[in-house]
Amino acid sequence: MSLNTQARPTSRPAEVDVLILGAGFAGLTAARELTQRGLSVRILEARDRIGGRTWYADGLGRRLELGGTWVHWTQPYVWAELARYGIGTVPSPAPAVAHWWEDGGPRSGDPLELLARLDEPNRRLTAEARTVFPEPFHPLTQAALVEATDHETVADRIAALDLPPGDRALLETFWTLNVNGSIDAAAYTQALRWVALTNGDWAINFEACASYKVDGGTARLARAIADDTDAELWFGAAVEFLVHDDDAVRVTTADGTTHVARHAISTLPLAALTRVRMTPELPQAMRDAVHEGQAGLGAKVWFRLEGVTEPFVAFGEKDWPLNFFQGEYPDGDGIIVIGFGPDASAIDPTDAAAIERVIGRLIPGARVTAVRAHDWVSDPFAGETWPMHRPGYLTHALPGFHAGAGRLRFAGSDYAHGWGGFIDGAIESGLVEARRILTEHADAGVRLLAVSA
Ligand SMILES: Cc1cc2nc3c(=O)[nH]c(=O)nc-3n(C[C@H](O)[C@H](O)[C@H](O)COP(=O)(O)OP(=O)(O)OC[C@H]3O[C@@H](n4cnc5c(N)ncnc54)[C@H](O)[C@@H]3O)c2cc1C
């Protein structure tokens, strides 16, 4: 990959075949596919690093995944990339104990007991997964069924199960974790889609979400893909304006530079599209989706907890500022813990005392001695965490993003066909959109040959 990080005096750099907006997993994958087949590619990345919503950074005396982390063999695209580059996985530790909140107080027990409590309610909630999504990588094969369900929220469907209060509270907090946001804002179809991707098994889905990490960190995989392309990579290139027609795409970045290409792939998160003006504007349904954003607006924080040394798993209630905890790395007389919460604005991720107050409800007396986090929701180049769709997104907006607009295409985990919201979906959509451009290119070549013959 050739890096172009110097100050850029030119207002009109050389034209390329394809501009890629964003150097996360979708952008890097698309760049590799296109350059390896001979197309010239320039990636415009607003930040000064690759990886996007994955970020393997220093913190708490080690390296920590501040964003996307876990991968699984049920995720075919990321698994293939790991095999391609000879990168393994490392397991998160099996929890020795579970803590949860019930009837107004803390409870502790065997993690299997907690899983067992979640089993039947989850089976009932997701029983239709394979009926509505028989082919999860083609989510609209049963369009009528999806349409009939896509207006409902996860909260609606949990309420309809009419569970005993304790089971209902546990199921609500479990899905609040999965949404990383409010279950009142999250589409029920997204819950079904997730579970359909693990053959209808919610427990395997949970395993896929929080069990196996990339050995050497997500940055290692992102770097391996980046090293496999000779695309130009421009850091500090925040796209602000985009004009597209049937012939070309013109993209202007914050410093006034305009880049021109025959095609462009935007891999910007849905929320980050609010900052890009487009001419012509996107169709109304897509603009509405950009305006509404995703439901994943929560927090992920790392902290060191003193007084606990055994790996544990813990659930608070759905509206706590942090409602899920996983003890990840034993650390002397403490343990380094990941916490998730549904609303990034409800917790200051740098405030150890605030975090201690929440975890202290479940593990009284434990002390938080250090914290590390990134606020993805306030980050202008993310604006969301993992993309959990709102009601209607799947049926009304996603087909438009898949179709693209003229020479502009959309890739990224917000627009994936399969594992939407995951690294896998980002890679999948990068492959799909690169292939479509390659096919168009090849067709154009054939047409030119036919004209000149
Ligand atoms: C806290 C958290 C935890 C997660 N946990 C997991 C997990 O355990 N497992 C999993 O599989 N997934 C997880 N995810 C989701 C996963 O990280 C993302 O879905 C995936 O990395 C998205 O890749 P992408 O290429 O689609 O988008 P991104 O990674 O967001 O890449 C888009 C790129 O576009 C750039 N950009 C934005 N705006 C502009 C602009 N105007 N101009 C130029 N560049 C711009 C951004 O800087 C970014 O680099 C998590 C995400 C978060 C935030």
PDBQT file of the ligand as one rigid body, heavy atoms in Angstrom, charges set to zero:
ROOT
HETATM    1  C1  LIG A 501     -17.516  -0.915  20.473  1.00  0.00    +0.000 C 
HETATM    2  C2  LIG A 501     -17.662  -1.841  19.303  1.00  0.00    +0.000 A 
HETATM    3  C3  LIG A 501     -17.644  -3.203  19.493  1.00  0.00    +0.000 A 
HETATM    4  C4  LIG A 501     -17.790  -4.069  18.417  1.00  0.00    +0.000 A 
HETATM    5  N1  LIG A 501     -17.681  -5.429  18.611  1.00  0.00    +0.000 NA
HETATM    6  C5  LIG A 501     -17.629  -6.247  17.528  1.00  0.00    +0.000 A 
HETATM    7  C6  LIG A 501     -17.246  -7.605  17.666  1.00  0.00    +0.000 A 
HETATM    8  O1  LIG A 501     -16.932  -8.063  18.769  1.00  0.00    +0.000 OA
HETATM    9  N2  LIG A 501     -17.212  -8.393  16.552  1.00  0.00    +0.000 N 
HETATM   10  C7  LIG A 501     -17.503  -7.887  15.311  1.00  0.00    +0.000 A 
HETATM   11  O2  LIG A 501     -17.447  -8.630  14.331  1.00  0.00    +0.000 OA
HETATM   12  N3  LIG A 501     -17.841  -6.592  15.153  1.00  0.00    +0.000 NA
HETATM   13  C8  LIG A 501     -17.879  -5.760  16.221  1.00  0.00    +0.000 A 
HETATM   14  N4  LIG A 501     -18.131  -4.440  16.063  1.00  0.00    +0.000 N 
HETATM   15  C9  LIG A 501     -18.517  -3.962  14.735  1.00  0.00    +0.000 C 
HETATM   16  C10 LIG A 501     -17.343  -3.878  13.761  1.00  0.00    +0.000 C 
HETATM   17  O3  LIG A 501     -16.230  -3.295  14.399  1.00  0.00    +0.000 OA
HETATM   18  C11 LIG A 501     -17.780  -3.017  12.599  1.00  0.00    +0.000 C 
HETATM   19  O4  LIG A 501     -19.032  -3.460  12.120  1.00  0.00    +0.000 OA
HETATM   20  C12 LIG A 501     -16.791  -3.081  11.444  1.00  0.00    +0.000 C 
HETATM   21  O5  LIG A 501     -15.461  -2.921  11.896  1.00  0.00    +0.000 OA
HETATM   22  C13 LIG A 501     -17.161  -1.982  10.460  1.00  0.00    +0.000 C 
HETATM   23  O6  LIG A 501     -16.271  -1.975   9.357  1.00  0.00    +0.000 OA
HETATM   24  P1  LIG A 501     -16.610  -1.029   8.138  1.00  0.00    +0.000 P 
HETATM   25  O7  LIG A 501     -15.445  -1.081   7.221  1.00  0.00    +0.000 OA
HETATM   26  O8  LIG A 501     -17.947  -1.344   7.613  1.00  0.00    +0.000 OA
HETATM   27  O9  LIG A 501     -16.770   0.444   8.774  1.00  0.00    +0.000 OA
HETATM   28  P2  LIG A 501     -15.714   1.278   9.627  1.00  0.00    +0.000 P 
HETATM   29  O10 LIG A 501     -14.797   0.391  10.344  1.00  0.00    +0.000 OA
HETATM   30  O11 LIG A 501     -16.487   2.263  10.406  1.00  0.00    +0.000 OA
HETATM   31  O12 LIG A 501     -14.858   2.016   8.497  1.00  0.00    +0.000 OA
HETATM   32  C14 LIG A 501     -15.305   3.199   7.881  1.00  0.00    +0.000 C 
HETATM   33  C15 LIG A 501     -14.123   4.135   7.730  1.00  0.00    +0.000 C 
HETATM   34  O13 LIG A 501     -14.605   5.357   7.131  1.00  0.00    +0.000 OA
HETATM   35  C16 LIG A 501     -13.912   6.434   7.729  1.00  0.00    +0.000 C 
HETATM   36  N5  LIG A 501     -14.707   7.645   7.564  1.00  0.00    +0.000 N 
HETATM   37  C17 LIG A 501     -15.848   8.004   8.206  1.00  0.00    +0.000 A 
HETATM   38  N6  LIG A 501     -16.285   9.187   7.739  1.00  0.00    +0.000 NA
HETATM   39  C18 LIG A 501     -15.404   9.576   6.795  1.00  0.00    +0.000 A 
HETATM   40  C19 LIG A 501     -15.328  10.710   5.924  1.00  0.00    +0.000 A 
HETATM   41  N7  LIG A 501     -16.228  11.683   5.951  1.00  0.00    +0.000 N 
HETATM   42  N8  LIG A 501     -14.297  10.767   5.050  1.00  0.00    +0.000 NA
HETATM   43  C20 LIG A 501     -13.359   9.775   4.990  1.00  0.00    +0.000 A 
HETATM   44  N9  LIG A 501     -13.375   8.697   5.792  1.00  0.00    +0.000 NA
HETATM   45  C21 LIG A 501     -14.400   8.599   6.678  1.00  0.00    +0.000 A 
HETATM   46  C22 LIG A 501     -13.765   6.025   9.189  1.00  0.00    +0.000 C 
HETATM   47  O14 LIG A 501     -12.725   6.739   9.808  1.00  0.00    +0.000 OA
HETATM   48  C23 LIG A 501     -13.483   4.537   9.059  1.00  0.00    +0.000 C 
HETATM   49  O15 LIG A 501     -12.112   4.259   9.025  1.00  0.00    +0.000 OA
HETATM   50  C24 LIG A 501     -17.984  -3.548  17.117  1.00  0.00    +0.000 A 
HETATM   51  C25 LIG A 501     -17.989  -2.167  16.915  1.00  0.00    +0.000 A 
HETATM   52  C26 LIG A 501     -17.821  -1.313  17.993  1.00  0.00    +0.000 A 
HETATM   53  C27 LIG A 501     -17.786   0.166  17.752  1.00  0.00    +0.000 C 
ENDROOT
TORSDOF 0
